[in-house]
Amino acid sequence: MKEIVVVSGKGGTGKTSLVASLAVLAGRSVLADCDVDAADLHLVLHPEIREAWDFTGGKKADIIPSKCSKCGRCLEVCRFSAVIHDEGQDPAYFVDVINCEGCGVCSHFCPEGAIRFEPVVNGKWFVSNTLFGPMVHATLGIAEENSGKLVSLVRTRAKSIAEQENLPFIIVDGPPGIGCPVIASVTGADAVLIVTEPTVSGEHDLDRVAALAGHFAIPVFLCVNKFDINPSLSKAIEDKARAGGAVVVGRIHYDPAVTEAQIKGLPVVKINDSVAGRDIRELWVNLVAKI
């Protein structure tokens, strides 16, 4: 079993479109959408949910009006402006759940024991069926925390399914950036496939995410999407990536068929005679040969 995590450093490089096509080419494998803040792999793979679970990733404070003596201690100790005081309201003290960071300081210092500090539901995660294999995916609530913890949960469940069903690949749609969710996505993976584009921002973010994968000693592979819109920069990006130890496994042409596939809700390799689809097939062969 090999776990391949597809990341991009920045959003908008075509990462999810590529993952959907790899899901087709890999045969029956496990798919995991770890972009929990903005999950969209389901828009192409159309999963049928078979399990749905609440995700509890943290705690929130909540003032109990009947116990509150209005001493204001909670307002004094909160460093996130989450405690609101308004004598014109009942209760006069309450917690703004958006601003609350779940630190528990207000509950600890409340002399009346009037602040509950309990686990809350931050999102949901799912196990679904797709035409290409089981899929584990999730969605985090608006302004909720602990996305890294949710990503780890999704990956753990995906690995469990792969082991139970003896499936050859876990293909992970990772989040953009280099923060906690990305770290949770790539740690312990067999390969990181970075999708970039021939732009200044694409090159910059490629450097960042490649350095992150290198820190965890994970083999790095590179794909330049829409390479033909700037061939000279594409070559410079590839040369720089190779010098840093990455393996270039493919280039993808700019192809209107990609937009056609998105409109139809299909992986682009399902579009007949697609140039991008041909490129992705070649990429997959190269990648599998090297991991």
KEKE-3310 file (N, C-alpha, C; in steps of 0.2 Angstrom, whole numbers, plus 5000, padded with zeros to 4 digits):
npx = (5004:5003:5004:5000:5001:4994:4998:4999:5004:5000:4983:4972:4979:4975:4975:4965:4957:4967:4969:4956:4957:4968:4962:4954:4963:4971:4964:4954:4955:4959:4952:4955:4950:4958:4957:4950:4945:4940:4933:4931:4933:4922:4913:4917:4919:4907:4902:4894:4887:4890:4893:4892:4899:4901:4913:4923:4933:4938:4935:4923:4919:4905:4894:4884:4869:4861:4871:4880:4888:4890:4903:4913:4925:4929:4928:4939:4950:4950:4959:4955:4945:4932:4923:4908:4901:4886:4875:4862:4857:4851:4857:4869:4883:4891:4897:4905:4905:4912:4924:4929:4943:4944:4952:4950:4953:4944:4935:4942:4946:4934:4925:4913:4911:4903:4905:4903:4914:4915:4916:4914:4905:4914:4913:4910:4913:4915:4913:4912:4906:4913:4914:4926:4932:4932:4930:4936:4931:4928:4921:4924:4917:4911:4923:4929:4941:4956:4959:4969:4969:4957:4961:4971:4962:4955:4965:4969:4958:4957:4968:4965:4955:4961:4970:4961:4954:4964:4970:4979:4983:4982:4976:4978:4970:4977:4977:4980:4994:5006:5003:4997:4986:4992:5004:4999:4994:5004:5014:5022:5018:5021:5024:5025:5016:5018:5009:5011:5011:5016:5020:5025:5020:5016:5029:5035:5027:5029:5042:5041:5032:5039:5051:5045:5040:5053:5058:5052:5058:5052:5049:5049:5039:5036:5024:5020:5007:4998:5009:5012:5009:5019:5032:5046:5047:5042:5052:5062:5057:5056:5070:5075:5068:5073:5086:5084:5081:5069:5058:5054:5039:5029:5021:5007:4997:4989:4972:4956:4947:4948:4940:4928:4927:4925:4913:4904:4906:4916:4931:4945:4951:4941:4936:4935:4949:4956:4969:4975:4971:4978:4991:4990:4989:5001:5009:5005:5009:5023:5025:5020:5030:5041:5039)
npy = (4994:5011:5028:5042:5059:5073:5090:5108:5120:5133:5138:5134:5128:5117:5105:5097:5093:5085:5075:5069:5063:5054:5046:5038:5032:5024:5013:5003:5010:5019:5034:5051:5066:5078:5092:5100:5112:5117:5108:5099:5088:5080:5085:5081:5067:5062:5055:5042:5043:5033:5032:5043:5055:5065:5077:5081:5092:5101:5112:5124:5139:5143:5153:5151:5158:5157:5155:5165:5179:5191:5196:5200:5194:5185:5192:5200:5191:5185:5184:5185:5193:5187:5186:5195:5209:5217:5226:5229:5217:5201:5186:5197:5195:5185:5173:5175:5164:5163:5170:5164:5154:5143:5141:5139:5147:5157:5149:5142:5152:5158:5162:5158:5146:5146:5144:5134:5122:5113:5099:5103:5101:5102:5100:5088:5071:5059:5042:5036:5029:5027:5027:5023:5018:5017:5032:5044:5058:5075:5089:5105:5116:5133:5145:5136:5127:5117:5110:5102:5091:5085:5082:5072:5062:5059:5053:5043:5034:5032:5024:5013:5007:5004:4995:4985:4981:4978:4987:4995:5008:5024:5039:5055:5071:5085:5099:5117:5128:5128:5126:5119:5110:5105:5099:5089:5082:5077:5071:5056:5050:5041:5047:5064:5073:5087:5100:5113:5129:5138:5152:5167:5167:5153:5147:5152:5146:5133:5131:5133:5122:5111:5112:5110:5096:5090:5093:5083:5072:5066:5058:5069:5073:5081:5090:5101:5111:5117:5120:5125:5138:5146:5142:5144:5148:5137:5127:5133:5131:5117:5114:5120:5113:5100:5102:5103:5091:5085:5075:5076:5072:5074:5085:5095:5100:5116:5115:5116:5106:5102:5112:5109:5096:5099:5106:5096:5088:5078:5068:5073:5064:5056:5063:5061:5060:5070:5082:5085:5074:5064:5068:5067:5053:5049:5055:5048:5035:5037:5041:5030:5021:5026:5026)
npz = (5000:4995:5000:4993:4993:4986:4984:4984:4988:4984:4981:4967:4957:4950:4958:4964:4952:4946:4956:4955:4943:4945:4953:4945:4937:4945:4948:4959:4973:4989:4993:4999:5005:5011:5012:5022:5025:5014:5006:4990:4982:4981:4972:4960:4961:4966:4978:4987:5003:5016:5029:5043:5053:5068:5071:5084:5090:5099:5113:5120:5128:5139:5147:5162:5165:5177:5187:5187:5194:5189:5191:5182:5181:5171:5159:5161:5161:5149:5133:5120:5117:5118:5128:5131:5137:5141:5149:5145:5140:5143:5147:5155:5153:5141:5130:5115:5102:5091:5092:5103:5108:5115:5126:5139:5150:5156:5162:5171:5180:5185:5199:5203:5197:5185:5172:5159:5151:5138:5127:5109:5094:5079:5066:5052:5047:5034:5027:5012:4996:4980:4962:4960:4971:4990:4999:5010:5018:5024:5032:5039:5051:5049:5053:5063:5073:5074:5062:5058:5066:5062:5049:5051:5057:5046:5037:5045:5045:5032:5029:5037:5030:5018:5022:5027:5016:5007:4998:4984:4984:4993:4989:4992:4993:4997:5007:5002:5005:5019:5032:5047:5043:5031:5036:5044:5033:5026:5034:5036:5024:5009:4997:4990:4979:4971:4964:4953:4945:4930:4936:4945:4958:4959:4958:4970:4980:4978:4981:4995:5000:4995:5003:5015:5014:5012:5024:5032:5026:5015:4999:4985:4972:4956:4946:4933:4930:4916:4908:4896:4895:4899:4894:4896:4910:4916:4913:4920:4933:4934:4933:4944:4954:4952:4956:4969:4973:4970:4959:4943:4936:4927:4914:4911:4898:4895:4893:4886:4889:4902:4909:4903:4908:4922:4922:4918:4929:4929:4930:4921:4913:4909:4898:4881:4870:4876:4878:4890:4898:4892:4896:4910:4911:4907:4917:4928:4925:4926:4939:4947:4943:4950:4964)
capx = (5000:5007:5000:5002:4998:4994:4998:5000:5007:4994:4976:4970:4984:4972:4977:4959:4956:4972:4967:4951:4959:4972:4958:4952:4969:4974:4960:4951:4960:4956:4953:4955:4950:4960:4956:4944:4942:4936:4933:4928:4933:4916:4910:4919:4918:4900:4902:4887:4889:4888:4894:4893:4901:4902:4920:4924:4940:4940:4930:4921:4916:4898:4892:4878:4867:4859:4876:4884:4887:4892:4909:4917:4932:4929:4930:4946:4955:4950:4963:4953:4939:4927:4918:4904:4897:4881:4870:4856:4855:4850:4862:4873:4889:4890:4903:4905:4908:4917:4930:4932:4948:4944:4958:4948:4955:4939:4932:4947:4946:4927:4924:4906:4910:4897:4906:4904:4919:4914:4918:4909:4905:4917:4912:4908:4917:4911:4915:4908:4907:4913:4915:4933:4934:4930:4932:4935:4931:4926:4920:4925:4912:4914:4928:4931:4948:4958:4958:4975:4966:4952:4965:4974:4957:4953:4970:4969:4952:4958:4973:4962:4951:4965:4972:4956:4952:4970:4970:4986:4985:4978:4977:4975:4969:4979:4975:4985:4998:5011:5002:4995:4983:4997:5009:4995:4992:5010:5018:5022:5016:5026:5026:5021:5016:5017:5006:5012:5009:5022:5019:5029:5017:5017:5036:5037:5024:5032:5048:5039:5030:5045:5055:5041:5041:5060:5060:5050:5061:5047:5051:5045:5038:5033:5020:5019:5001:4997:5016:5013:5007:5025:5037:5053:5047:5041:5058:5066:5054:5058:5077:5076:5065:5077:5092:5082:5080:5063:5058:5048:5035:5025:5018:5000:4995:4983:4967:4949:4944:4948:4934:4923:4926:4922:4906:4901:4907:4919:4938:4947:4953:4935:4934:4938:4954:4958:4976:4977:4970:4984:4997:4989:4990:5008:5011:5003:5014:5030:5024:5020:5037:5046:5037)
capy = (5000:5017:5034:5048:5065:5079:5096:5113:5126:5138:5136:5136:5125:5111:5099:5093:5090:5080:5070:5065:5059:5049:5041:5034:5028:5020:5007:5003:5013:5023:5042:5055:5073:5082:5099:5100:5119:5119:5101:5099:5082:5076:5088:5077:5060:5061:5050:5040:5043:5027:5033:5051:5056:5071:5078:5085:5094:5106:5114:5131:5141:5145:5156:5149:5164:5156:5155:5171:5184:5197:5199:5202:5191:5181:5198:5202:5186:5183:5188:5185:5197:5182:5188:5201:5212:5221:5227:5229:5211:5196:5188:5203:5192:5179:5171:5175:5157:5164:5173:5159:5150:5136:5140:5137:5152:5160:5144:5141:5158:5160:5161:5155:5140:5148:5144:5127:5121:5106:5098:5105:5098:5107:5098:5081:5067:5054:5037:5035:5024:5031:5022:5022:5015:5021:5039:5047:5065:5079:5097:5109:5121:5140:5148:5132:5126:5110:5107:5097:5085:5082:5079:5066:5057:5057:5049:5036:5030:5029:5019:5007:5004:5002:4988:4980:4979:4976:4991:4996:5015:5029:5045:5061:5078:5089:5107:5121:5131:5124:5126:5113:5104:5102:5095:5083:5078:5074:5067:5049:5048:5038:5052:5070:5075:5094:5102:5120:5132:5143:5159:5169:5164:5146:5145:5153:5142:5127:5131:5132:5116:5106:5112:5106:5089:5089:5092:5076:5067:5062:5059:5074:5073:5088:5091:5108:5111:5122:5122:5129:5146:5150:5136:5146:5148:5130:5124:5135:5128:5110:5113:5121:5107:5094:5103:5102:5083:5083:5071:5079:5066:5076:5091:5095:5106:5120:5111:5118:5100:5102:5116:5105:5091:5102:5108:5090:5084:5072:5068:5075:5058:5053:5066:5058:5064:5076:5082:5085:5068:5060:5070:5064:5046:5048:5057:5042:5029:5039:5042:5023:5018:5029:5026)
capz = (5000:4995:5001:4988:4995:4981:4987:4979:4990:4984:4978:4960:4952:4947:4962:4965:4946:4945:4961:4953:4937:4947:4956:4939:4934:4951:4949:4965:4979:4994:4991:5005:5004:5017:5011:5026:5025:5007:5002:4984:4978:4980:4966:4954:4962:4968:4983:4991:5010:5020:5036:5044:5060:5071:5073:5090:5090:5104:5118:5120:5135:5139:5154:5164:5168:5184:5192:5186:5199:5186:5194:5177:5180:5164:5154:5163:5159:5142:5129:5114:5116:5117:5133:5129:5143:5139:5154:5141:5138:5148:5152:5154:5151:5137:5126:5107:5101:5085:5095:5108:5106:5118:5130:5146:5156:5159:5166:5177:5185:5187:5206:5204:5193:5181:5165:5156:5146:5136:5119:5104:5087:5075:5059:5051:5043:5031:5023:5006:4991:4974:4957:4960:4978:4995:5000:5017:5017:5029:5032:5045:5052:5048:5058:5068:5074:5074:5055:5058:5070:5057:5043:5054:5058:5039:5035:5049:5043:5025:5030:5040:5025:5013:5025:5028:5009:5004:4992:4983:4985:4996:4985:4996:4990:5002:5007:5000:5010:5022:5039:5051:5039:5026:5039:5045:5027:5022:5038:5036:5018:5005:4992:4990:4972:4971:4957:4953:4938:4929:4938:4951:4965:4959:4959:4976:4985:4977:4986:5002:5001:4994:5009:5021:5013:5013:5032:5034:5022:5011:4992:4982:4964:4953:4940:4931:4926:4911:4907:4890:4895:4900:4894:4899:4917:4917:4913:4926:4939:4934:4934:4951:4958:4952:4960:4976:4975:4967:4953:4939:4933:4921:4913:4909:4894:4895:4889:4888:4891:4909:4910:4901:4913:4928:4921:4918:4935:4928:4930:4914:4909:4906:4892:4875:4866:4880:4879:4897:4900:4890:4900:4916:4911:4907:4923:4933:4924:4928:4946:4950:4942:4955:4971)
cpx = (5004:5002:5003:4998:4999:4993:5000:5004:5002:4988:4976:4975:4981:4973:4971:4957:4961:4971:4961:4953:4964:4968:4955:4958:4972:4970:4956:4956:4956:4957:4952:4955:4952:4960:4950:4941:4938:4936:4929:4929:4927:4912:4911:4918:4912:4900:4895:4889:4886:4889:4895:4894:4902:4910:4920:4931:4943:4934:4929:4918:4909:4896:4885:4875:4864:4864:4880:4882:4889:4898:4914:4924:4934:4931:4937:4951:4955:4954:4961:4946:4932:4921:4915:4900:4892:4875:4863:4853:4854:4852:4867:4880:4888:4896:4901:4909:4913:4924:4933:4937:4949:4950:4956:4950:4949:4935:4936:4947:4939:4926:4918:4906:4904:4899:4908:4910:4919:4915:4912:4910:4908:4916:4910:4913:4913:4916:4910:4910:4908:4914:4922:4936:4931:4933:4931:4936:4928:4925:4920:4920:4915:4917:4930:4938:4949:4957:4964:4973:4961:4956:4968:4968:4955:4958:4970:4964:4954:4963:4970:4958:4955:4968:4967:4954:4958:4970:4977:4988:4980:4980:4974:4975:4971:4977:4981:4989:5003:5010:5000:4992:4987:5002:5005:4994:4998:5014:5017:5020:5022:5028:5022:5022:5014:5014:5007:5010:5015:5020:5024:5027:5018:5024:5038:5034:5027:5038:5046:5037:5035:5049:5051:5042:5048:5061:5058:5053:5056:5049:5046:5045:5034:5029:5019:5012:5001:5004:5017:5011:5013:5030:5044:5053:5046:5047:5062:5064:5056:5065:5078:5074:5070:5084:5091:5081:5073:5063:5052:5045:5030:5023:5011:4999:4989:4978:4960:4945:4943:4942:4928:4921:4923:4915:4902:4902:4911:4927:4940:4949:4947:4933:4938:4943:4956:4966:4979:4976:4976:4990:4996:4991:4997:5011:5010:5008:5021:5030:5025:5027:5042:5045:5038)
cpy = (5006:5023:5039:5054:5071:5085:5102:5119:5132:5135:5138:5133:5119:5105:5095:5089:5084:5074:5065:5060:5053:5044:5036:5029:5023:5013:5008:5004:5017:5030:5045:5062:5076:5089:5101:5107:5121:5113:5102:5093:5079:5079:5084:5070:5057:5055:5049:5039:5036:5027:5041:5051:5063:5072:5083:5086:5099:5107:5122:5132:5143:5147:5153:5154:5163:5156:5161:5176:5191:5200:5202:5199:5187:5186:5200:5198:5184:5187:5188:5189:5193:5183:5195:5203:5218:5221:5227:5223:5206:5189:5194:5201:5186:5179:5171:5168:5158:5166:5168:5154:5143:5135:5138:5142:5155:5155:5142:5146:5160:5158:5157:5148:5140:5147:5136:5127:5114:5106:5100:5101:5104:5105:5091:5078:5061:5048:5036:5030:5029:5025:5020:5019:5019:5027:5041:5055:5069:5086:5100:5114:5128:5142:5143:5130:5118:5106:5101:5091:5081:5079:5072:5061:5055:5052:5042:5032:5028:5024:5012:5004:5001:4995:4983:4977:4977:4980:4994:5004:5019:5036:5051:5067:5082:5096:5111:5124:5126:5124:5119:5108:5101:5097:5089:5079:5074:5069:5059:5046:5045:5043:5058:5072:5083:5096:5110:5122:5137:5150:5160:5166:5156:5143:5146:5148:5135:5126:5130:5125:5110:5106:5109:5099:5086:5088:5086:5070:5062:5063:5064:5073:5079:5087:5098:5108:5117:5125:5126:5136:5150:5144:5138:5145:5141:5126:5126:5132:5121:5109:5115:5116:5101:5095:5102:5095:5081:5079:5074:5073:5068:5083:5090:5101:5110:5117:5113:5112:5099:5106:5112:5099:5093:5104:5101:5086:5078:5073:5069:5069:5054:5057:5063:5063:5070:5076:5082:5078:5063:5062:5067:5057:5045:5050:5051:5036:5031:5039:5035:5020:5020:5028:5019)
cpz = (5000:4996:4997:4990:4989:4985:4982:4981:4990:4981:4971:4955:4949:4951:4962:4958:4944:4950:4958:4947:4940:4951:4951:4937:4939:4951:4956:4971:4984:4992:4998:5003:5010:5017:5015:5026:5019:5003:4996:4979:4976:4974:4960:4955:4964:4973:4986:4998:5013:5027:5037:5052:5062:5072:5079:5091:5095:5109:5117:5127:5134:5146:5156:5168:5175:5189:5192:5191:5196:5189:5189:5177:5174:5159:5155:5161:5152:5137:5122:5112:5115:5122:5132:5136:5140:5144:5151:5139:5144:5145:5150:5152:5147:5133:5118:5105:5095:5088:5100:5105:5110:5123:5137:5152:5160:5164:5172:5182:5188:5194:5208:5201:5188:5174:5163:5151:5144:5129:5115:5098:5082:5067:5058:5047:5040:5028:5018:5001:4984:4968:4957:4966:4983:4996:5007:5016:5023:5028:5038:5045:5051:5054:5064:5067:5073:5067:5055:5061:5065:5051:5046:5055:5051:5036:5038:5047:5036:5025:5033:5035:5020:5016:5025:5021:5005:4997:4991:4985:4989:4992:4989:4993:4996:5002:5005:5006:5013:5030:5042:5047:5034:5030:5041:5039:5025:5027:5038:5029:5014:4999:4992:4983:4973:4964:4958:4946:4937:4930:4944:4957:4965:4961:4967:4981:4984:4981:4993:5004:5000:5000:5015:5020:5014:5020:5035:5030:5018:5003:4989:4974:4962:4947:4939:4927:4922:4909:4901:4889:4896:4900:4897:4907:4920:4918:4919:4933:4940:4936:4942:4956:4958:4956:4967:4978:4972:4961:4949:4935:4928:4920:4910:4904:4896:4891:4891:4890:4899:4912:4909:4906:4920:4927:4921:4924:4934:4929:4922:4910:4906:4900:4886:4872:4870:4880:4886:4900:4898:4894:4907:4916:4911:4913:4928:4932:4927:4936:4949:4949:4947:4962:4974)
residu = (MET:LYS:GLU:ILE:VAL:VAL:VAL:SER:GLY:LYS:GLY:GLY:THR:GLY:LYS:THR:SER:LEU:VAL:ALA:SER:LEU:ALA:VAL:LEU:ALA:GLY:ARG:SER:VAL:LEU:ALA:ASP:CYS:ASP:VAL:ASP:ALA:ALA:ASP:LEU:HIS:LEU:VAL:LEU:HIS:PRO:GLU:ILE:ARG:GLU:ALA:TRP:ASP:PHE:THR:GLY:GLY:LYS:LYS:ALA:ASP:ILE:ILE:PRO:SER:LYS:CYS:SER:LYS:CYS:GLY:ARG:CYS:LEU:GLU:VAL:CYS:ARG:PHE:SER:ALA:VAL:ILE:HIS:ASP:GLU:GLY:GLN:ASP:PRO:ALA:TYR:PHE:VAL:ASP:VAL:ILE:ASN:CYS:GLU:GLY:CYS:GLY:VAL:CYS:SER:HIS:PHE:CYS:PRO:GLU:GLY:ALA:ILE:ARG:PHE:GLU:PRO:VAL:VAL:ASN:GLY:LYS:TRP:PHE:VAL:SER:ASN:THR:LEU:PHE:GLY:PRO:MET:VAL:HIS:ALA:THR:LEU:GLY:ILE:ALA:GLU:GLU:ASN:SER:GLY:LYS:LEU:VAL:SER:LEU:VAL:ARG:THR:ARG:ALA:LYS:SER:ILE:ALA:GLU:GLN:GLU:ASN:LEU:PRO:PHE:ILE:ILE:VAL:ASP:GLY:PRO:PRO:GLY:ILE:GLY:CYS:PRO:VAL:ILE:ALA:SER:VAL:THR:GLY:ALA:ASP:ALA:VAL:LEU:ILE:VAL:THR:GLU:PRO:THR:VAL:SER:GLY:GLU:HIS:ASP:LEU:ASP:ARG:VAL:ALA:ALA:LEU:ALA:GLY:HIS:PHE:ALA:ILE:PRO:VAL:PHE:LEU:CYS:VAL:ASN:LYS:PHE:ASP:ILE:ASN:PRO:SER:LEU:SER:LYS:ALA:ILE:GLU:ASP:LYS:ALA:ARG:ALA:GLY:GLY:ALA:VAL:VAL:VAL:GLY:ARG:ILE:HIS:TYR:ASP:PRO:ALA:VAL:THR:GLU:ALA:GLN:ILE:LYS:GLY:LEU:PRO:VAL:VAL:LYS:ILE:ASN:ASP:SER:VAL:ALA:GLY:ARG:ASP:ILE:ARG:GLU:LEU:TRP:VAL:ASN:LEU:VAL:ALA:LYS:ILE)
# end
